[in-house]
């Protein structure tokens, strides 16, 4: 076999010890086995301009004898496996392409020095890591079965066993071709599902210490609860292999709008009201049609969310759960249980029914969120006086005999600066003498010279006084962004369709936000809009309002309006 050799180091170079340009697509900085950009598989000697990652030297080509598995003999089986439901569509397309191009026999040995297991009878030859590493799945199962008195054969020699793999997209080739081939020949159970994820990026780029985006779990936990990141990643985790980007702006907004000010808020407002105004006692005896409809719709949508979990569409499940929370919050606001506790229209039974219905929705939400944020669910169950619950308990509704007690918030509302602190390089904090208190005041904005800015009061002359009647002429409303996209031929403008409660539906607004926000970060967000400005034409389109924002020399930021419904007036 012809392979790359380092003359300075006097050793053959494994695939991951070499980098260069992909021979298929030309992508830079790719390893010697598979391209992370185009997913092509190749031999290390095919790399363009290769270099050794250990000393940056240019390797030469030497020959060495190796052991091979005739993977091509299993082409028919592998094609059938790739056509099965074990693979998602996107991954299946990759595998089918590789098979169509013709499978090469698989080199399962590597030259010394190499980590792993030496091949018996072949001195200085070692098993290739992707030959022995997956066998660890089997070995771990065997060890567990022996320790717990379970049958190993019932797992790896039973066609009724479902084996699920969750892997990174850079190791698709090994798990969809090499691994099934090994299992087939050895007579072991084949994978039921192989699901591949993309890479984790921060603010759209690879993690970088110099940019402050190399975030260790330990560092993260010093700043924010694990639940926030679990919720955010779950909200972005779909069935595709797209990269999962930790965008700090989007992270903050999704946690605030989805988890805190929607789901956790529904819990706090309904549970606190029940405990302080109704003695914690719940009852479903006086449910009206509106209460019953809310609960029935919630139960149906929770089951749909679990179906999405099962189909690996976690993002879809979280979206559905958040929509349930929005509907229940609106129900609570419109039903206004506090209005039934005073005056001539006082009706405690009515108030109790409304709050019980909302508490029941919270219970079902807690069941659905348990795989993602189990601490939220545990607090809800505890405050309801219930044991641990799961999908099997969904139909066990709350009613007479259930009591809410010892209510406390599931989460404290976070500040934006806590999120920004995640990506401030530690060395920059030390160089600038940034204290913990100062970090909490960091303002999000565009980078200027690569430095992080600390908040200062902006003092500028105020505009001339106006009459109150002049202010009242402005129609300022809460608007929800339904559509957001970049305007062609403009590097400043975004085109938004905003729901402001207009009788004719959403209005179109052109806003200079493109340098400060990605379009996808604004979709679903509440903004403040001046709705009665005269329409203005820009780039051949009419703008029918103005989105309000705060700005200074560091950048621009939209005010956060989370709890008011679209169309609500600002007074």
C-alpha positions in Angstrom: 0.0 0.0 0.0 1.3 3.5 -0.9 0.8 5.8 2.1 2.2 9.0 3.6 5.3 8.9 5.6 7.0 11.6 7.8 10.8 11.6 7.2 11.6 13.9 10.2 9.5 11.7 12.5 10.4 8.4 10.9 6.9 7.1 10.9 3.8 6.4 8.7 1.1 9.0 9.2 -2.5 7.8 10.1 -5.4 9.6 8.3 -6.0 12.0 11.1 -2.3 13.0 11.3 -2.5 14.5 7.8 -4.4 17.6 6.5 -4.7 19.2 3.1 -7.2 20.2 0.4 -10.0 17.8 -0.4 -9.3 16.2 -3.8 -13.0 16.3 -4.6 -14.2 19.8 -3.7 -11.0 21.6 -2.9 -12.0 22.5 0.7 -9.1 23.5 2.9 -7.9 21.9 6.1 -9.4 18.5 5.6 -8.2 15.2 7.2 -6.8 12.3 5.2 -9.9 10.1 5.1 -13.1 12.1 4.6 -14.0 15.6 3.7 -16.2 17.4 6.3 -17.5 19.7 3.7 -18.6 17.5 0.7 -18.6 14.2 2.7 -16.3 12.5 0.0 -14.2 9.5 1.0 -10.6 9.3 -0.2 -7.1 8.0 0.5 -4.7 10.2 2.3 -2.3 10.2 -0.6 -5.0 11.9 -2.7 -4.9 15.0 -0.5 -3.8 18.2 -2.3 -0.8 19.9 -0.6 -0.8 17.6 2.4 1.1 18.4 5.6 1.7 16.5 8.9 -0.3 18.0 11.7 2.4 17.0 14.2 5.3 19.1 12.8 3.8 20.7 9.7 6.3 18.9 7.5 5.5 17.8 4.0 5.1 13.9 3.9 6.5 11.6 1.3 5.0 8.4 -0.1 6.3 5.0 1.1 5.0 1.5 0.6 3.8 -0.9 3.3 1.9 -4.2 3.4 -1.6 -4.2 5.0 -4.7 -6.3 5.7 -7.9 -5.7 3.8 -11.6 -6.6 4.1 -13.3 -7.1 0.8 -16.0 -4.6 1.3 -17.0 -4.7 -2.4 -18.3 -8.3 -1.9 -21.0 -6.8 0.4 -22.2 -4.1 -2.0 -25.6 -5.7 -2.6 -26.2 -6.1 1.2 -25.1 -2.5 1.9 -27.2 -1.1 -0.8 -30.2 -2.9 0.7 -29.3 -1.6 4.2 -29.0 1.9 2.9 -32.5 1.7 1.3 -34.0 0.7 4.7 -35.6 3.0 7.3 -32.4 2.8 9.3 -31.1 5.9 7.6 -32.5 9.4 7.3 -33.0 10.7 3.7 -30.0 13.0 3.7 -27.7 10.3 5.1 -29.1 7.7 2.7 -28.2 10.0 -0.3 -24.6 10.1 0.9 -24.3 6.4 1.3 -26.1 5.6 -2.0 -23.6 7.9 -3.8 -20.6 6.1 -2.2 -22.0 2.7 -3.2 -22.7 3.9 -6.7 -19.2 5.1 -7.1 -17.9 1.6 -6.2 -16.8 0.4 -2.8 -13.1 0.0 -2.3 -11.6 -2.8 -0.2 -11.2 -1.7 3.4 -7.7 -1.4 4.9 -8.1 -2.5 8.5 -4.5 -2.3 9.6 -2.1 0.5 10.5 1.7 0.7 11.0 3.4 1.1 14.3 3.4 3.5 16.2 -0.4 3.4 16.5 -2.7 3.3 19.5 -5.1 0.4 20.0 -4.7 -3.3 19.5 -1.8 -5.1 17.9 -2.9 -7.6 15.3 -1.9 -11.2 16.4 0.6 -12.8 14.0 1.4 -9.4 12.3 4.2 -7.7 14.3 4.1 -3.9 14.3 0.7 -3.9 12.7 -2.4 -2.5 14.6 -6.1 -2.7 14.0 -7.5 0.5 12.4 -9.4 2.4 15.1 -12.7 2.2 13.1 -12.3 -1.6 13.0 -12.1 -2.0 16.8 -13.8 1.1 18.2 -17.4 0.2 17.3 -16.9 -3.3 18.8 -16.9 -1.3 22.1 -20.7 -1.0 21.7 -20.9 -4.8 21.9 -18.2 -5.2 24.6 -19.9 -2.6 26.8 -23.3 -4.4 26.5 -21.6 -7.7 27.3 -20.0 -6.3 30.4 -23.3 -4.7 31.6 -25.2 -8.0 31.0 -22.6 -10.0 33.0 -22.8 -7.4 35.9 -26.6 -7.3 35.9 -27.5 -10.9 35.1 -29.0 -10.1 31.7 -28.9 -12.1 28.5 -26.3 -10.8 26.1 -27.9 -12.7 23.2 -31.2 -10.9 23.7 -29.5 -7.7 22.7 -27.1 -8.5 20.0 -28.5 -11.8 18.6 -32.2 -10.9 18.6 -33.9 -9.5 15.5 -36.5 -7.8 17.8 -33.9 -5.7 19.5 -33.7 -2.0 18.3 -30.2 -0.6 18.2 -30.0 3.2 17.7 -26.9 5.1 16.9 -26.5 8.9 17.4 -23.3 10.1 15.7 -21.6 13.1 14.2 -21.8 13.7 10.5 -18.0 13.2 10.2 -18.3 9.5 11.0 -21.2 8.6 8.8 -19.0 6.5 6.4 -17.8 4.2 9.2 -21.2 3.6 10.8 -23.2 3.1 7.6 -20.8 1.0 5.6 -18.0 -0.6 7.7 -20.1 -1.2 10.8 -23.1 -2.9 9.2 -20.8 -5.0 7.1 -19.0 -6.2 10.2 -22.2 -7.0 12.0 -23.7 -8.8 9.0 -20.7 -11.1 8.5 -20.4 -11.8 12.2 -24.1 -12.6 12.6 -25.0 -9.8 15.0 -28.2 -7.6 15.1 -28.1 -4.7 12.6 -28.7 -1.1 13.6 -32.4 -0.1 13.7 -31.6 3.5 13.2 -28.4 5.6 12.5 -29.0 9.3 13.1 -26.3 11.8 12.3 -26.0 15.3 13.7 -24.1 18.3 12.4 -21.2 20.1 14.2 -21.6 22.6 17.0 -20.6 26.1 16.1 -20.7 29.4 18.1 -22.0 32.5 16.4 -21.7 30.8 13.0 -18.0 29.8 13.4 -15.9 27.0 14.7 -15.1 27.3 18.4 -12.1 29.6 18.9 -10.3 30.5 22.1 -9.0 33.7 20.6 -12.6 34.8 19.8 -13.9 33.6 23.2 -16.2 31.1 21.6 -14.4 27.9 22.9 -16.9 27.3 25.7 -16.2 24.6 28.2 -19.1 23.0 30.0 -17.6 24.0 33.3 -17.3 27.6 32.2 -20.9 27.6 30.9 -22.2 26.3 34.2 -20.5 29.1 36.1 -22.7 31.6 34.2 -26.0 29.9 33.3 -28.1 26.9 34.2 -27.8 23.7 32.1 -31.5 23.9 31.4 -31.1 26.9 29.1 -28.6 25.2 26.8 -30.6 21.9 26.9 -33.7 23.8 25.8 -31.9 25.8 23.1 -30.2 22.8 21.5 -33.4 20.8 21.7 -35.2 23.7 19.9 -32.7 23.4 17.0 -32.2 19.6 16.8 -33.9 18.3 13.7 -33.6 15.2 11.5 -31.0 16.8 9.2 -27.2 17.0 9.4 -27.0 20.8 9.4 -24.6 22.3 12.0 -26.1 23.5 15.2 -25.2 27.1 15.8 -25.0 28.5 19.3 -25.9 32.1 18.4 -25.8 34.2 21.5 -28.5 36.7 20.4 -30.8 33.8 19.3 -29.9 31.8 22.4 -31.0 34.7 24.7 -34.2 35.4 22.9 -35.3 31.7 22.6 -34.7 31.1 26.3 -36.5 34.3 27.3 -39.4 34.0 24.9 -39.8 30.2 24.9 -38.7 28.8 28.3 -38.9 31.7 30.8 -41.6 34.2 29.7 -43.8 31.5 28.2 -43.6 28.1 29.8 -42.1 29.0 33.2 -44.4 32.1 33.4 -47.5 30.0 32.8 -46.4 27.8 35.7 -45.6 30.7 38.1 -48.7 32.8 37.4 -51.2 30.0 37.7 -49.6 28.1 40.6 -48.9 31.3 42.6 -52.5 32.4 42.1 -53.8 29.0 43.2 -51.7 29.0 46.3 -52.2 32.6 47.4 -55.8 33.3 46.4 -57.4 29.8 46.4 -55.6 28.1 49.2 -53.9 25.8 46.7 -57.1 23.8 46.2 -57.9 22.6 42.7 -61.1 21.4 41.2 -62.4 20.4 37.8 -66.0 20.1 38.8 -66.9 23.5 37.3 -65.0 23.3 34.1 -66.9 25.0 31.3 -66.5 24.3 27.5 -63.5 26.7 27.2 -61.6 24.8 30.0 -62.4 21.4 28.5 -61.4 22.6 25.0 -58.1 23.9 26.2 -57.3 20.6 28.0 -58.4 18.4 25.1 -56.3 20.4 22.5 -53.3 20.4 24.8 -53.5 16.6 25.4 -53.7 16.0 21.6 -50.7 18.3 20.9 -48.6 16.8 23.6 -49.1 13.4 22.0 -48.1 14.9 18.7 -44.9 16.3 20.4 -44.0 12.8 21.6 -44.5 11.5 18.1 -42.0 14.1 17.0 -39.5 13.0 19.6 -39.9 9.4 18.4 -39.2 10.6 14.8 -36.1 12.5 16.1 -37.7 15.9 15.3 -36.9 17.4 18.7 -37.1 21.0 17.3 -40.7 20.3 16.1 -41.6 19.0 19.5 -40.3 22.0 21.3 -42.1 24.3 18.9 -45.3 22.5 19.5 -44.9 22.7 23.3 -44.2 26.4 23.1 -47.3 27.0 21.1 -49.3 25.1 23.8 -47.8 27.5 26.4 -48.7 30.6 24.3 -52.3 29.4 23.9 -52.6 28.7 27.7 -51.1 32.0 28.6 -53.6 33.7 26.3 -56.4 31.7 27.8 -55.4 32.7 31.4 -55.2 36.4 30.4 -58.6 36.4 28.6 -60.3 34.4 31.3 -58.9 36.6 34.1 -59.6 34.5 37.1 -58.7 37.4 39.5 -61.9 39.1 38.2 -64.1 36.4 39.8 -62.8 37.0 43.3 -64.3 40.4 43.9 -67.4 42.5 43.4 -70.9 41.4 42.5 -69.7 39.0 39.9 -67.5 37.1 42.4 -67.5 33.4 41.6 -64.7 31.4 43.3 -65.7 28.2 41.6 -65.2 29.8 38.2 -61.8 31.2 39.2 -60.8 27.8 40.6 -61.8 26.0 37.4 -59.8 28.4 35.2 -56.7 28.0 37.4 -57.1 24.2 37.6 -57.3 24.0 33.8 -54.1 26.1 33.4 -52.4 24.0 36.1 -53.4 20.8 34.2 -51.8 22.3 31.0 -48.6 23.0 33.0 -48.6 19.4 34.3 -48.9 18.1 30.7 -46.2 20.5 29.5 -43.9 19.2 32.3 -44.4 15.6 31.1 -43.5 16.7 27.6 -40.5 18.7 28.7 -39.1 16.0 31.0 -36.6 14.6 28.4 -35.3 18.2 27.8 -35.4 20.1 31.1 -36.1 17.5 33.8 -35.5 20.0 36.6 -38.5 22.1 35.4 -40.7 18.9 35.4 -39.5 17.8 38.8 -40.4 21.1 40.4 -43.9 21.1 38.8 -44.7 17.6 39.9 -43.4 18.3 43.4 -45.5 21.5 43.8 -48.6 19.5 42.6 -47.9 16.9 45.2 -47.4 14.2 42.5 -44.7 11.6 42.0 -42.7 11.4 38.9 -44.9 11.3 35.7 -44.5 10.4 32.1 -46.5 9.9 28.9 -48.5 7.1 30.5 -49.9 9.6 33.0 -51.0 12.1 30.5 -54.8 11.3 30.8 -54.7 11.4 34.7 -56.1 14.9 35.0 -56.0 17.2 38.0 -59.1 17.7 40.0 -60.6 17.5 43.5 -58.0 16.4 46.0 -55.1 17.9 44.2 -53.4 20.7 46.1 -50.7 23.2 45.0 -48.2 24.0 47.7 -44.7 25.4 48.3 -44.7 27.3 45.0 -41.5 28.7 43.8 -40.3 29.9 40.4 -38.8 27.2 38.2 -36.3 29.7 36.7 -35.2 33.3 37.5 -35.5 35.6 34.5 -31.9 36.0 33.1 -30.2 39.1 31.9 -28.7 39.5 28.4 -25.3 40.3 29.8 -25.1 36.8 31.4 -25.3 35.3 27.9 -22.8 37.7 26.4 -20.3 36.8 29.1 -20.1 33.3 27.7 -18.0 34.6 24.7 -15.7 37.1 26.3 -12.2 35.8 26.1 -10.7 35.3 29.5 -7.4 36.9 28.6 -9.3 40.0 27.4 -11.1 40.2 30.7 -7.7 40.0 32.5 -6.0 42.5 30.2 -8.8 45.1 30.6 -9.3 44.5 34.2 -12.9 43.5 33.6 -14.6 42.6 36.9 -17.4 40.2 37.4 -19.7 43.2 37.9 -18.5 44.8 34.7 -19.0 41.6 32.7 -22.7 41.7 33.8 -23.0 45.2 32.2 -21.4 44.2 28.8 -23.4 45.6 26.0 -24.1 43.4 22.9 -23.1 45.1 19.7 -20.8 45.0 16.7 -17.2 44.3 17.4 -14.9 47.3 17.1 -11.2 46.4 16.8 -11.9 43.0 18.4 -12.4 44.6 21.8 -15.4 44.1 24.2 -17.1 47.3 25.4 -18.5 47.9 28.8 -21.7 49.8 29.3 -21.6 53.5 30.0 -24.5 55.9 30.3 -25.0 57.7 27.0 -25.5 61.4 27.6 -26.8 63.4 24.6 -28.9 66.5 24.3 -32.7 65.8 24.5 -35.0 66.9 21.7 -37.4 69.8 22.2 -40.5 69.3 24.4 -43.7 68.3 22.6 -47.3 68.5 23.6 -49.0 65.4 24.9 -51.5 65.7 22.0 -48.5 65.3 19.7 -47.5 62.1 21.4 -51.0 60.7 21.2 -50.9 61.0 17.4 -48.4 58.1 17.4 -50.0 54.7 17.1 -47.3 52.4 18.7 -48.1 48.8 18.9 -46.6 45.4 19.7 -46.0 43.5 16.5 -45.0 39.9 15.9 -42.6 39.2 13.1 -44.1 36.6 10.8 -41.7 36.8 7.8 -38.2 38.2 7.7 -35.7 38.2 4.8 -32.9 40.2 3.4 -33.6 42.9 0.8 -31.7 42.3 -2.5 -29.1 44.9 -3.4 -29.1 46.3 0.2 -26.7 45.5 2.9 -28.7 47.3 5.6 -32.4 46.5 5.0 -34.5 43.6 6.1 -38.1 43.0 4.8 -40.5 42.1 7.6 -44.1 41.1 7.6 -45.4 42.1 11.0 -48.7 41.2 12.7 -49.9 44.4 14.4 -53.6 43.7 14.6 -54.4 45.4 11.3 -57.8 44.3 9.9 -56.2 43.3 6.6 -53.5 41.2 8.3 -49.7 41.6 8.6 -48.1 44.7 7.2 -44.8 45.0 5.3 -42.0 47.0 6.9 -38.5 47.7 5.6 -36.1 48.1 8.5 -32.3 48.8 8.7 -31.6 45.8 10.9 -29.5 43.7 8.5 -26.2 44.5 10.1 -27.4 43.7 13.6 -29.7 40.7 13.3 -30.0 37.5 11.2 -33.4 37.2 9.6 -34.1 33.9 11.3 -33.4 35.4 14.7 -36.3 37.8 14.3 -39.0 35.4 13.0 -41.6 34.9 15.8 -40.2 37.8 17.9 -42.3 40.6 19.3 -41.2 44.2 18.4 -42.5 47.7 18.9 -43.8 49.3 15.8 -45.0 52.9 14.9 -47.9 51.8 12.7 -49.3 55.1 11.4 -46.3 56.6 9.6 -47.1 57.5 6.0 -45.9 54.7 3.7 -42.5 55.1 2.2 -41.1 53.4 -0.9 -37.6 51.9 -0.8 -36.0 49.5 -3.3 -39.3 49.3 -5.2 -41.2 48.2 -2.1 -43.5 50.0 0.3 -42.7 50.2 4.0 -45.8 50.7 6.2 -44.3 51.5 9.6 -41.2 51.7 11.6 -39.6 49.1 14.0 -38.3 50.9 17.1 -34.8 50.1 18.4 -32.1 51.5 20.8 -28.7 52.4 19.4 -25.4 53.9 20.3 -21.8 53.8 18.9 -21.6 50.1 19.8 -24.6 49.0 17.8 -28.3 48.5 17.8 -30.7 46.4 19.9 -34.4 45.8 19.8 -36.5 46.2 23.0 -37.8 43.0 24.4 -41.6 42.7 24.6 -42.6 39.2 25.4 -46.0 39.0 27.2 -48.2 41.4 25.3 -50.2 40.1 22.3 -49.6 41.5 18.8 -51.7 44.6 18.3 -51.4 45.7 22.0 -51.0 49.5 22.2 -48.0 51.2 23.8 -49.2 54.1 26.0 
